Amino acid sequence: MRYFFVSLFKLLAFWMLFFALERSIFLMYYNHLIIADGISFSEVIIVFFYALKLDFSTAAYLVFLPYLLLLISFFTAKRWPPKMMNIYTLVVLILYSLLASAELGLYAEWKTKLSYKALAYLKNPSEIFNSISTVEFSLLLFLWVLTFGTAFWVYLKFFSPGKRSRPDLGLKPVFAALISLPVLFFGARGGLSAIPVSTSSAYFSKHNILNLTAVNPLYNMGVNLLNTMSFDKENIFKTMPENEAITIVKKLHLVEKDTTISILKTSKPNIVIVLLESFSADLIESLGGELGITPHFRELEKDGLLFTNFYASANRSQQAMGSIYAGLPGIPITTITNHPEKYAALPSFAKDLKKEGYFTGFYFGGQLNYGNILSYLIYNELDIIVEGKDLPSQMIRGKLGVHDGVLLPYFADELSKHTEPFFSVVFTLSSHAPYDFPMEHSIQWPVLEKEFVNSAHYTDKALGAFFDKVKKTSWFENTLFVIMADHSKNTYRNHPLESFEYHKIPLLLYGPALKDSLLGTTFDLICGNTDFTTTFLKQLGMNADAYLWSKDVFNPHYKPFAFFELNEGLGWKRPEGHFVWDKFADRYHQKQLPSEKEAEILLEGKAYLQVLFGEFLEY
């Protein structure tokens, strides 16, 4: 029996040490973010203590198969049980190290752990490769091979149970099984308490990078996949009776009078969306950003209407497409573009405009198979869709595609070919990693995200050149430009993903079609990118009843609010305050609400998420 217990202990110890190693690599890799947040060394060390429960739970699950093989080894002296354990350990090490390396690459861009939603991107591995620099990809690949290779060598040298010298057919196997099985069972469960362990068991800090580091990647992925497997069977975000939730959501969208304040000089303007990849409000001086990052945007503000309290409902590009074309907020767990079977249930801004005689187009310098965007655009029946492979081969390109400084002049020429009125979108890409844009990095002050800040500076320069060019066209005088980000990302200010500061993005309405009285002004009420569709349909005098999740921000009676999805929860903002909530962990990342309004606003946000996800399931 000594062989059995020693072997089991060594296996559990091996996995606990391996998890600590991977966690140490993550903390060292993102040491610059830890320093930027002012996190003390002592608080970093505490991560390893709070990680113990989830790590031991994961180790207990992983050791269950070796546990059975150890029991089998009591009855045979053959070599195959230890060999199977070695093969099993190698496979798990390879997969776990791959998971940990993927999180290393993912966190800088998404500030979250790997999830089912992120795994969906593996359908297009070339896009993942193109999104990071060759140096970073090589480093992550090296770390992956190094960690699982070194760990497996250490396992074989010091922790492998090895072959038994002779079988034992007595009662010892029975005693071994009876004594050790409860250890694994309660270890996997997280102890003897009434409530089993969960990812929230690892949360302890106000710095979310430490909380996410403490959560075991394999445990997190397992829980996420289990939740995902059940999401199409039931509404996993249900927190109240369905009728109550629906009543709350309807009240949020109810207005005293269906009216609007016109902002246009003309009844049928051309509408051009310049969709800026990953542009955070931190890049815009008037929205609180640092001086000099986007000076051309600053000049455009003088002849435009700037939204100062505008938020993205999600943090992925394909989710922004659902907001622009269907007025649909971001969906937790998954994205609407990954469900073509549900497209028909959605309204279409582009189709509605086509009925009014609009020519519709979409231009992008990269490849639209990323996030399944292309299939969604095709569903919207656009008259023309142009992506990287359709553009002239001589155009200067980076890893992701044609640079903004090359694409935008081409787009300007294309607009001159469109039949008026037209609705056309150009989606930029240079402000997305790997930031290989063809311009010197002239902004040196950022400690964090220096490449991103410089990429925004490059895109801003391209934006200025674009407007210099289109001002000379005949169609310019009848055009409204919508300059808007698809979503935000981490910036030099290092906002937590679970914050409205992170999700704040610019929206600027610009062009001769805008009323002169609005030039150089701001719109300060809370709203978001899902409100684009209803707002502009109302400006055109069209019906917007099909856009249940979008509101007309120029209706004097609309109720200001903003929503963003977390993979497992939501952020909710009203003029009185806001909160950010993880439903699965039942944890508030932020909650700043007046006591007299707290219960009401919490119900609003949770009802909104419940009804949104429930409706998605029914599409």
LODRENDREN-223678 format. One record per residue (C-alpha): x, y, z; residue in one letter. Coordinates in steps of 0.25 Angstrom, whole numbers, plus 5000, padded with zeros to 4 digits. Layout:
N
[site [X, Y, Z], 'A']
...
This chain:
619
[site [5000, 5000, 5000], 'M']
[site [5012, 5009, 5002], 'R']
[site [5015, 5009, 4987], 'Y']
[site [5000, 5013, 4984], 'F']
[site [5000, 5025, 4994], 'F']
[site [5013, 5030, 4991], 'V']
[site [5010, 5030, 4976], 'S']
[site [4997, 5037, 4978], 'L']
[site [5003, 5048, 4987], 'F']
[site [5015, 5050, 4977], 'K']
[site [5005, 5051, 4965], 'L']
[site [4996, 5062, 4973], 'L']
[site [5009, 5069, 4977], 'A']
[site [5014, 5069, 4963], 'F']
[site [5002, 5076, 4957], 'W']
[site [5001, 5086, 4969], 'M']
[site [5016, 5090, 4966], 'L']
[site [5013, 5090, 4951], 'F']
[site [5001, 5099, 4953], 'F']
[site [5010, 5109, 4961], 'A']
[site [5020, 5109, 4950], 'L']
[site [5011, 5113, 4940], 'E']
[site [5005, 5123, 4949], 'R']
[site [5019, 5129, 4951], 'S']
[site [5022, 5130, 4937], 'I']
[site [5009, 5138, 4935], 'F']
[site [5012, 5147, 4946], 'L']
[site [5026, 5150, 4940], 'M']
[site [5021, 5151, 4926], 'Y']
[site [5012, 5162, 4931], 'Y']
[site [5021, 5168, 4941], 'N']
[site [5020, 5182, 4934], 'H']
[site [5004, 5182, 4936], 'L']
[site [5006, 5178, 4951], 'I']
[site [5016, 5190, 4953], 'I']
[site [5007, 5200, 4945], 'A']
[site [4996, 5196, 4955], 'D']
[site [5005, 5199, 4967], 'G']
[site [5003, 5184, 4972], 'I']
[site [5012, 5181, 4983], 'S']
[site [5021, 5168, 4983], 'F']
[site [5014, 5163, 4996], 'S']
[site [5000, 5163, 4989], 'E']
[site [5006, 5156, 4977], 'V']
[site [5011, 5145, 4986], 'I']
[site [4997, 5144, 4992], 'I']
[site [4992, 5139, 4978], 'V']
[site [4998, 5126, 4981], 'F']
[site [4991, 5124, 4994], 'F']
[site [4977, 5127, 4988], 'Y']
[site [4980, 5118, 4976], 'A']
[site [4982, 5106, 4985], 'L']
[site [4967, 5102, 4985], 'K']
[site [4965, 5102, 4970], 'L']
[site [4978, 5096, 4967], 'D']
[site [4976, 5084, 4977], 'F']
[site [4962, 5082, 4971], 'S']
[site [4968, 5082, 4957], 'T']
[site [4979, 5073, 4961], 'A']
[site [4969, 5063, 4968], 'A']
[site [4961, 5062, 4955], 'Y']
[site [4974, 5060, 4947], 'L']
[site [4979, 5049, 4956], 'V']
[site [4966, 5041, 4956], 'F']
[site [4970, 5033, 4943], 'L']
[site [4984, 5030, 4949], 'P']
[site [4977, 5026, 4962], 'Y']
[site [4970, 5015, 4954], 'L']
[site [4983, 5011, 4947], 'L']
[site [4990, 5010, 4961], 'L']
[site [4979, 5001, 4966], 'L']
[site [4980, 4992, 4954], 'I']
[site [4995, 4991, 4956], 'S']
[site [4992, 4984, 4969], 'F']
[site [4987, 4972, 4961], 'F']
[site [4998, 4972, 4950], 'T']
[site [5013, 4974, 4950], 'A']
[site [5012, 4977, 4935], 'K']
[site [5018, 4990, 4930], 'R']
[site [5005, 4996, 4923], 'W']
[site [4999, 5003, 4935], 'P']
[site [5011, 5012, 4937], 'P']
[site [5013, 5014, 4922], 'K']
[site [4998, 5019, 4921], 'M']
[site [5000, 5028, 4933], 'M']
[site [5012, 5034, 4926], 'N']
[site [5005, 5036, 4912], 'I']
[site [4993, 5042, 4919], 'Y']
[site [5002, 5052, 4927], 'T']
[site [5009, 5056, 4914], 'L']
[site [4996, 5059, 4907], 'V']
[site [4991, 5067, 4919], 'V']
[site [5004, 5075, 4920], 'L']
[site [5003, 5078, 4905], 'I']
[site [4989, 5082, 4906], 'L']
[site [4990, 5090, 4919], 'Y']
[site [5003, 5097, 4914], 'S']
[site [4996, 5101, 4901], 'L']
[site [4984, 5106, 4909], 'L']
[site [4994, 5114, 4918], 'A']
[site [5002, 5120, 4906], 'S']
[site [4989, 5124, 4899], 'A']
[site [4985, 5132, 4911], 'E']
[site [4998, 5138, 4911], 'L']
[site [4996, 5143, 4897], 'G']
[site [4981, 5146, 4900], 'L']
[site [4981, 5154, 4912], 'Y']
[site [4989, 5166, 4906], 'A']
[site [4978, 5168, 4896], 'E']
[site [4965, 5163, 4903], 'W']
[site [4969, 5164, 4918], 'K']
[site [4961, 5152, 4921], 'T']
[site [4964, 5137, 4922], 'K']
[site [4962, 5127, 4911], 'L']
[site [4947, 5123, 4909], 'S']
[site [4938, 5116, 4899], 'Y']
[site [4936, 5129, 4892], 'K']
[site [4951, 5131, 4890], 'A']
[site [4952, 5116, 4885], 'L']
[site [4943, 5119, 4874], 'A']
[site [4954, 5128, 4868], 'Y']
[site [4963, 5115, 4866], 'L']
[site [4954, 5112, 4854], 'K']
[site [4963, 5122, 4847], 'N']
[site [4977, 5120, 4852], 'P']
[site [4983, 5129, 4842], 'S']
[site [4975, 5141, 4847], 'E']
[site [4981, 5138, 4861], 'I']
[site [4995, 5137, 4856], 'F']
[site [4993, 5150, 4848], 'N']
[site [4988, 5157, 4860], 'S']
[site [5001, 5156, 4868], 'I']
[site [5016, 5159, 4864], 'S']
[site [5025, 5148, 4859], 'T']
[site [5034, 5150, 4871], 'V']
[site [5022, 5149, 4881], 'E']
[site [5017, 5137, 4874], 'F']
[site [5031, 5130, 4874], 'S']
[site [5033, 5134, 4889], 'L']
[site [5019, 5127, 4892], 'L']
[site [5022, 5115, 4884], 'L']
[site [5036, 5114, 4891], 'F']
[site [5029, 5115, 4905], 'L']
[site [5019, 5105, 4901], 'W']
[site [5029, 5094, 4897], 'V']
[site [5039, 5098, 4908], 'L']
[site [5029, 5097, 4919], 'T']
[site [5022, 5084, 4915], 'F']
[site [5036, 5078, 4911], 'G']
[site [5043, 5082, 4924], 'T']
[site [5031, 5078, 4933], 'A']
[site [5030, 5064, 4926], 'F']
[site [5045, 5062, 4928], 'W']
[site [5043, 5065, 4943], 'V']
[site [5031, 5056, 4944], 'Y']
[site [5039, 5044, 4938], 'L']
[site [5051, 5047, 4947], 'K']
[site [5044, 5050, 4961], 'F']
[site [5029, 5047, 4960], 'F']
[site [5026, 5036, 4951], 'S']
[site [5020, 5024, 4960], 'P']
[site [5029, 5014, 4952], 'G']
[site [5026, 4999, 4950], 'K']
[site [5022, 4990, 4962], 'R']
[site [5031, 4978, 4965], 'S']
[site [5020, 4968, 4967], 'R']
[site [5004, 4968, 4968], 'P']
[site [4997, 4968, 4981], 'D']
[site [4983, 4961, 4981], 'L']
[site [4979, 4962, 4995], 'G']
[site [4971, 4973, 5002], 'L']
[site [4981, 4984, 5001], 'K']
[site [4975, 4989, 4988], 'P']
[site [4961, 4990, 4994], 'V']
[site [4967, 4998, 5006], 'F']
[site [4975, 5007, 4997], 'A']
[site [4963, 5010, 4989], 'A']
[site [4954, 5013, 5001], 'L']
[site [4964, 5022, 5008], 'I']
[site [4968, 5030, 4996], 'S']
[site [4956, 5032, 4988], 'L']
[site [4949, 5042, 4998], 'P']
[site [4962, 5050, 4997], 'V']
[site [4960, 5052, 4982], 'L']
[site [4945, 5054, 4983], 'F']
[site [4946, 5064, 4994], 'F']
[site [4958, 5070, 4988], 'G']
[site [4951, 5072, 4974], 'A']
[site [4939, 5077, 4982], 'R']
[site [4948, 5087, 4989], 'G']
[site [4946, 5082, 5003], 'G']
[site [4935, 5078, 5013], 'L']
[site [4927, 5091, 5013], 'S']
[site [4913, 5091, 5008], 'A']
[site [4916, 5100, 4996], 'I']
[site [4926, 5094, 4986], 'P']
[site [4938, 5101, 4981], 'V']
[site [4936, 5111, 4969], 'S']
[site [4944, 5121, 4961], 'T']
[site [4940, 5131, 4971], 'S']
[site [4948, 5124, 4982], 'S']
[site [4961, 5130, 4975], 'A']
[site [4956, 5144, 4975], 'Y']
[site [4962, 5153, 4986], 'F']
[site [4968, 5165, 4981], 'S']
[site [4963, 5179, 4975], 'K']
[site [4973, 5176, 4964], 'H']
[site [4967, 5167, 4954], 'N']
[site [4980, 5162, 4948], 'I']
[site [4983, 5155, 4961], 'L']
[site [4969, 5149, 4962], 'N']
[site [4970, 5144, 4948], 'L']
[site [4984, 5138, 4951], 'T']
[site [4979, 5131, 4963], 'A']
[site [4968, 5124, 4955], 'V']
[site [4973, 5111, 4949], 'N']
[site [4972, 5111, 4934], 'P']
[site [4968, 5097, 4932], 'L']
[site [4957, 5098, 4943], 'Y']
[site [4952, 5111, 4937], 'N']
[site [4951, 5105, 4923], 'M']
[site [4944, 5093, 4928], 'G']
[site [4934, 5101, 4936], 'V']
[site [4932, 5110, 4924], 'N']
[site [4930, 5098, 4914], 'L']
[site [4920, 5092, 4923], 'L']
[site [4912, 5105, 4924], 'N']
[site [4913, 5106, 4909], 'T']
[site [4908, 5092, 4907], 'M']
[site [4895, 5096, 4915], 'S']
[site [4893, 5110, 4910], 'F']
[site [4885, 5105, 4898], 'D']
[site [4876, 5097, 4907], 'K']
[site [4872, 5108, 4917], 'E']
[site [4874, 5122, 4920], 'N']
[site [4887, 5122, 4929], 'I']
[site [4885, 5137, 4933], 'F']
[site [4871, 5135, 4938], 'K']
[site [4870, 5142, 4952], 'T']
[site [4855, 5145, 4953], 'M']
[site [4842, 5141, 4948], 'P']
[site [4841, 5143, 4933], 'E']
[site [4829, 5152, 4933], 'N']
[site [4835, 5161, 4943], 'E']
[site [4848, 5162, 4935], 'A']
[site [4840, 5165, 4922], 'I']
[site [4832, 5176, 4929], 'T']
[site [4845, 5183, 4934], 'I']
[site [4851, 5183, 4920], 'V']
[site [4839, 5188, 4913], 'K']
[site [4838, 5199, 4923], 'K']
[site [4853, 5203, 4920], 'L']
[site [4850, 5205, 4905], 'H']
[site [4836, 5211, 4907], 'L']
[site [4836, 5226, 4903], 'V']
[site [4824, 5236, 4906], 'E']
[site [4824, 5240, 4892], 'K']
[site [4829, 5234, 4879], 'D']
[site [4837, 5247, 4874], 'T']
[site [4851, 5251, 4871], 'T']
[site [4859, 5264, 4869], 'I']
[site [4864, 5265, 4855], 'S']
[site [4879, 5267, 4853], 'I']
[site [4879, 5266, 4838], 'L']
[site [4878, 5277, 4827], 'K']
[site [4873, 5267, 4817], 'T']
[site [4863, 5255, 4818], 'S']
[site [4872, 5245, 4810], 'K']
[site [4887, 5247, 4813], 'P']
[site [4898, 5238, 4809], 'N']
[site [4902, 5231, 4821], 'I']
[site [4917, 5227, 4823], 'V']
[site [4922, 5219, 4835], 'I']
[site [4937, 5220, 4838], 'V']
[site [4938, 5208, 4847], 'L']
[site [4951, 5210, 4855], 'L']
[site [4957, 5197, 4860], 'E']
[site [4959, 5196, 4875], 'S']
[site [4958, 5211, 4877], 'F']
[site [4957, 5215, 4892], 'S']
[site [4952, 5228, 4898], 'A']
[site [4966, 5229, 4904], 'D']
[site [4971, 5232, 4890], 'L']
[site [4962, 5244, 4888], 'I']
[site [4966, 5257, 4896], 'E']
[site [4952, 5263, 4897], 'S']
[site [4948, 5249, 4904], 'L']
[site [4959, 5250, 4914], 'G']
[site [4971, 5245, 4906], 'G']
[site [4984, 5250, 4905], 'E']
[site [4988, 5262, 4896], 'L']
[site [4993, 5259, 4882], 'G']
[site [4989, 5245, 4880], 'I']
[site [4978, 5248, 4870], 'T']
[site [4979, 5262, 4865], 'P']
[site [4972, 5260, 4852], 'H']
[site [4960, 5255, 4860], 'F']
[site [4961, 5267, 4869], 'R']
[site [4960, 5276, 4857], 'E']
[site [4948, 5268, 4851], 'L']
[site [4940, 5271, 4865], 'E']
[site [4940, 5286, 4862], 'K']
[site [4930, 5283, 4850], 'D']
[site [4923, 5271, 4857], 'G']
[site [4914, 5266, 4868], 'L']
[site [4923, 5258, 4879], 'L']
[site [4916, 5247, 4888], 'F']
[site [4923, 5248, 4901], 'T']
[site [4916, 5237, 4909], 'N']
[site [4916, 5226, 4898], 'F']
[site [4919, 5211, 4901], 'Y']
[site [4922, 5198, 4893], 'A']
[site [4913, 5187, 4897], 'S']
[site [4924, 5176, 4895], 'A']
[site [4939, 5175, 4892], 'N']
[site [4939, 5168, 4879], 'R']
[site [4938, 5173, 4865], 'S']
[site [4928, 5163, 4860], 'Q']
[site [4919, 5167, 4872], 'Q']
[site [4920, 5181, 4867], 'A']
[site [4914, 5177, 4854], 'M']
[site [4902, 5172, 4861], 'G']
[site [4900, 5185, 4868], 'S']
[site [4902, 5193, 4855], 'I']
[site [4893, 5185, 4846], 'Y']
[site [4883, 5179, 4855], 'A']
[site [4883, 5188, 4868], 'G']
[site [4887, 5176, 4876], 'L']
[site [4895, 5177, 4888], 'P']
[site [4907, 5167, 4890], 'G']
[site [4903, 5153, 4895], 'I']
[site [4910, 5146, 4906], 'P']
[site [4916, 5133, 4904], 'I']
[site [4915, 5133, 4889], 'T']
[site [4914, 5143, 4877], 'T']
[site [4902, 5145, 4868], 'I']
[site [4911, 5143, 4856], 'T']
[site [4914, 5129, 4860], 'N']
[site [4900, 5125, 4858], 'H']
[site [4896, 5127, 4844], 'P']
[site [4883, 5119, 4847], 'E']
[site [4878, 5131, 4855], 'K']
[site [4881, 5142, 4845], 'Y']
[site [4867, 5142, 4839], 'A']
[site [4861, 5145, 4853], 'A']
[site [4869, 5159, 4853], 'L']
[site [4865, 5172, 4846], 'P']
[site [4874, 5178, 4836], 'S']
[site [4878, 5193, 4836], 'F']
[site [4884, 5191, 4822], 'A']
[site [4872, 5183, 4816], 'K']
[site [4863, 5194, 4822], 'D']
[site [4871, 5205, 4815], 'L']
[site [4871, 5197, 4802], 'K']
[site [4856, 5198, 4802], 'K']
[site [4858, 5213, 4802], 'E']
[site [4867, 5213, 4790], 'G']
[site [4880, 5213, 4797], 'Y']
[site [4893, 5206, 4791], 'F']
[site [4900, 5198, 4802], 'T']
[site [4914, 5194, 4803], 'G']
[site [4925, 5189, 4813], 'F']
[site [4940, 5191, 4811], 'Y']
[site [4951, 5184, 4820], 'F']
[site [4966, 5183, 4817], 'G']
[site [4967, 5169, 4824], 'G']
[site [4959, 5156, 4823], 'Q']
[site [4945, 5155, 4828], 'L']
[site [4945, 5140, 4831], 'N']
[site [4950, 5145, 4845], 'Y']
[site [4938, 5143, 4855], 'G']
[site [4929, 5139, 4843], 'N']
[site [4927, 5153, 4839], 'I']
[site [4926, 5150, 4825], 'L']
[site [4914, 5141, 4826], 'S']
[site [4907, 5152, 4834], 'Y']
[site [4909, 5163, 4824], 'L']
[site [4905, 5154, 4812], 'I']
[site [4892, 5152, 4820], 'Y']
[site [4890, 5167, 4820], 'N']
[site [4890, 5166, 4805], 'E']
[site [4900, 5178, 4803], 'L']
[site [4902, 5182, 4789], 'D']
[site [4917, 5181, 4790], 'I']
[site [4926, 5175, 4800], 'I']
[site [4941, 5177, 4798], 'V']
[site [4952, 5170, 4807], 'E']
[site [4967, 5169, 4806], 'G']
[site [4967, 5158, 4795], 'K']
[site [4958, 5167, 4786], 'D']
[site [4968, 5179, 4787], 'L']
[site [4978, 5182, 4777], 'P']
[site [4991, 5173, 4779], 'S']
[site [5000, 5185, 4779], 'Q']
[site [4994, 5191, 4791], 'M']
[site [5004, 5192, 4803], 'I']
[site [5000, 5181, 4814], 'R']
[site [5003, 5177, 4827], 'G']
[site [5000, 5163, 4834], 'K']
[site [4986, 5167, 4836], 'L']
[site [4984, 5173, 4822], 'G']
[site [4984, 5186, 4815], 'V']
[site [4988, 5198, 4824], 'H']
[site [4978, 5209, 4827], 'D']
[site [4986, 5220, 4820], 'G']
[site [4985, 5212, 4807], 'V']
[site [4970, 5206, 4809], 'L']
[site [4964, 5220, 4812], 'L']
[site [4968, 5227, 4799], 'P']
[site [4963, 5215, 4792], 'Y']
[site [4950, 5215, 4799], 'F']
[site [4948, 5230, 4796], 'A']
[site [4950, 5227, 4781], 'D']
[site [4940, 5215, 4782], 'E']
[site [4929, 5224, 4789], 'L']
[site [4930, 5233, 4777], 'S']
[site [4925, 5221, 4768], 'K']
[site [4913, 5218, 4777], 'H']
[site [4899, 5222, 4773], 'T']
[site [4893, 5232, 4783], 'E']
[site [4888, 5231, 4793], 'P']
[site [4898, 5221, 4799], 'F']
[site [4901, 5214, 4812], 'F']
[site [4915, 5209, 4813], 'S']
[site [4924, 5205, 4824], 'V']
[site [4939, 5205, 4824], 'V']
[site [4946, 5196, 4835], 'F']
[site [4960, 5200, 4838], 'T']
[site [4970, 5190, 4844], 'L']
[site [4984, 5197, 4846], 'S']
[site [4980, 5200, 4861], 'S']
[site [4980, 5185, 4863], 'H']
[site [4992, 5176, 4867], 'A']
[site [5002, 5174, 4862], 'P']
[site [5003, 5189, 4859], 'Y']
[site [5012, 5188, 4847], 'D']
[site [5007, 5200, 4841], 'F']
[site [5017, 5208, 4831], 'P']
[site [5020, 5220, 4840], 'M']
[site [5030, 5223, 4850], 'E']
[site [5026, 5222, 4865], 'H']
[site [5027, 5236, 4869], 'S']
[site [5019, 5236, 4882], 'I']
[site [5029, 5231, 4893], 'Q']
[site [5023, 5235, 4906], 'W']
[site [5013, 5223, 4908], 'P']
[site [5019, 5213, 4918], 'V']
[site [5008, 5203, 4914], 'L']
[site [5002, 5200, 4900], 'E']
[site [5012, 5209, 4893], 'K']
[site [5010, 5202, 4880], 'E']
[site [4995, 5203, 4881], 'F']
[site [4995, 5218, 4883], 'V']
[site [5005, 5220, 4871], 'N']
[site [4996, 5212, 4863], 'S']
[site [4984, 5221, 4866], 'A']
[site [4992, 5233, 4863], 'H']
[site [4995, 5226, 4849], 'Y']
[site [4980, 5223, 4847], 'T']
[site [4977, 5238, 4851], 'D']
[site [4986, 5243, 4840], 'K']
[site [4980, 5234, 4830], 'A']
[site [4966, 5239, 4835], 'L']
[site [4971, 5253, 4833], 'G']
[site [4975, 5250, 4818], 'A']
[site [4962, 5243, 4815], 'F']
[site [4954, 5255, 4819], 'F']
[site [4963, 5264, 4811], 'D']
[site [4960, 5256, 4799], 'K']
[site [4945, 5254, 4800], 'V']
[site [4943, 5269, 4803], 'K']
[site [4946, 5271, 4788], 'K']
[site [4935, 5261, 4783], 'T']
[site [4921, 5264, 4778], 'S']
[site [4914, 5255, 4788], 'W']
[site [4921, 5261, 4800], 'F']
[site [4911, 5272, 4802], 'E']
[site [4899, 5262, 4804], 'N']
[site [4907, 5252, 4814], 'T']
[site [4907, 5249, 4828], 'L']
[site [4919, 5242, 4834], 'F']
[site [4918, 5234, 4846], 'V']
[site [4932, 5232, 4852], 'I']
[site [4931, 5221, 4862], 'M']
[site [4939, 5210, 4869], 'A']
[site [4935, 5196, 4868], 'D']
[site [4940, 5193, 4882], 'H']
[site [4951, 5198, 4892], 'S']
[site [4963, 5191, 4897], 'K']
[site [4974, 5192, 4908], 'N']
[site [4981, 5206, 4907], 'T']
[site [4992, 5213, 4914], 'Y']
[site [4982, 5215, 4926], 'R']
[site [4980, 5200, 4928], 'N']
[site [4966, 5200, 4931], 'H']
[site [4960, 5187, 4936], 'P']
[site [4951, 5180, 4926], 'L']
[site [4940, 5180, 4936], 'E']
[site [4939, 5195, 4936], 'S']
[site [4931, 5205, 4928], 'F']
[site [4944, 5213, 4926], 'E']
[site [4949, 5201, 4918], 'Y']
[site [4937, 5200, 4909], 'H']
[site [4936, 5215, 4906], 'K']
[site [4938, 5218, 4891], 'I']
[site [4937, 5231, 4882], 'P']
[site [4925, 5234, 4873], 'L']
[site [4926, 5246, 4865], 'L']
[site [4915, 5251, 4855], 'L']
[site [4921, 5259, 4844], 'Y']
[site [4918, 5265, 4830], 'G']
[site [4910, 5275, 4823], 'P']
[site [4897, 5268, 4825], 'A']
[site [4898, 5271, 4840], 'L']
[site [4891, 5283, 4844], 'K']
[site [4899, 5296, 4846], 'D']
[site [4894, 5298, 4860], 'S']
[site [4901, 5285, 4864], 'L']
[site [4915, 5287, 4859], 'L']
[site [4925, 5287, 4870], 'G']
[site [4915, 5282, 4881], 'T']
[site [4914, 5270, 4889], 'T']
[site [4903, 5260, 4893], 'F']
[site [4905, 5256, 4907], 'D']
[site [4894, 5246, 4911], 'L']
[site [4898, 5231, 4913], 'I']
[site [4896, 5223, 4901], 'C']
[site [4903, 5212, 4893], 'G']
[site [4906, 5206, 4879], 'N']
[site [4893, 5198, 4879], 'T']
[site [4886, 5211, 4878], 'D']
[site [4891, 5214, 4865], 'F']
[site [4880, 5207, 4857], 'T']
[site [4868, 5212, 4863], 'T']
[site [4874, 5226, 4864], 'T']
[site [4877, 5227, 4849], 'F']
[site [4864, 5220, 4844], 'L']
[site [4856, 5231, 4852], 'K']
[site [4865, 5242, 4846], 'Q']
[site [4861, 5237, 4832], 'L']
[site [4846, 5236, 4836], 'G']
[site [4846, 5221, 4836], 'M']
[site [4840, 5211, 4845], 'N']
[site [4849, 5204, 4855], 'A']
[site [4839, 5195, 4863], 'D']
[site [4847, 5183, 4859], 'A']
[site [4859, 5188, 4867], 'Y']
[site [4855, 5184, 4881], 'L']
[site [4869, 5186, 4887], 'W']
[site [4872, 5200, 4881], 'S']
[site [4867, 5213, 4885], 'K']
[site [4866, 5227, 4878], 'D']
[site [4875, 5236, 4886], 'V']
[site [4870, 5248, 4880], 'F']
[site [4856, 5245, 4886], 'N']
[site [4855, 5255, 4897], 'P']
[site [4848, 5245, 4905], 'H']
[site [4857, 5233, 4904], 'Y']
[site [4863, 5227, 4917], 'K']
[site [4878, 5228, 4917], 'P']
[site [4885, 5214, 4920], 'F']
[site [4897, 5206, 4914], 'A']
[site [4900, 5191, 4915], 'F']
[site [4912, 5183, 4912], 'F']
[site [4914, 5168, 4913], 'E']
[site [4924, 5160, 4920], 'L']
[site [4926, 5146, 4916], 'N']
[site [4919, 5142, 4929], 'E']
[site [4911, 5155, 4933], 'G']
[site [4909, 5169, 4930], 'L']
[site [4912, 5184, 4932], 'G']
[site [4900, 5193, 4934], 'W']
[site [4900, 5208, 4935], 'K']
[site [4889, 5219, 4938], 'R']
[site [4891, 5234, 4941], 'P']
[site [4889, 5230, 4956], 'E']
[site [4901, 5220, 4956], 'G']
[site [4906, 5207, 4950], 'H']
[site [4910, 5192, 4954], 'F']
[site [4918, 5181, 4947], 'V']
[site [4913, 5167, 4951], 'W']
[site [4918, 5153, 4949], 'D']
[site [4906, 5144, 4949], 'K']
[site [4913, 5131, 4951], 'F']
[site [4922, 5135, 4962], 'A']
[site [4911, 5144, 4967], 'D']
[site [4921, 5155, 4969], 'R']
[site [4921, 5170, 4967], 'Y']
[site [4933, 5175, 4961], 'H']
[site [4928, 5189, 4962], 'Q']
[site [4916, 5195, 4969], 'K']
[site [4914, 5210, 4971], 'Q']
[site [4899, 5212, 4973], 'L']
[site [4891, 5221, 4982], 'P']
[site [4885, 5213, 4993], 'S']
[site [4871, 5218, 4990], 'E']
[site [4872, 5213, 4975], 'K']
[site [4881, 5201, 4977], 'E']
[site [4871, 5190, 4977], 'A']
[site [4863, 5196, 4965], 'E']
[site [4876, 5198, 4956], 'I']
[site [4881, 5184, 4960], 'L']
[site [4868, 5178, 4955], 'L']
[site [4868, 5186, 4942], 'E']
[site [4882, 5181, 4938], 'G']
[site [4879, 5167, 4942], 'K']
[site [4866, 5167, 4935], 'A']
[site [4872, 5173, 4923], 'Y']
[site [4882, 5161, 4922], 'L']
[site [4872, 5151, 4925], 'Q']
[site [4862, 5155, 4914], 'V']
[site [4874, 5158, 4904], 'L']
[site [4880, 5144, 4905], 'F']
[site [4866, 5137, 4906], 'G']
[site [4862, 5144, 4893], 'E']
[site [4875, 5140, 4887], 'F']
[site [4872, 5125, 4890], 'L']
[site [4858, 5127, 4883], 'E']
[site [4863, 5133, 4870], 'Y']
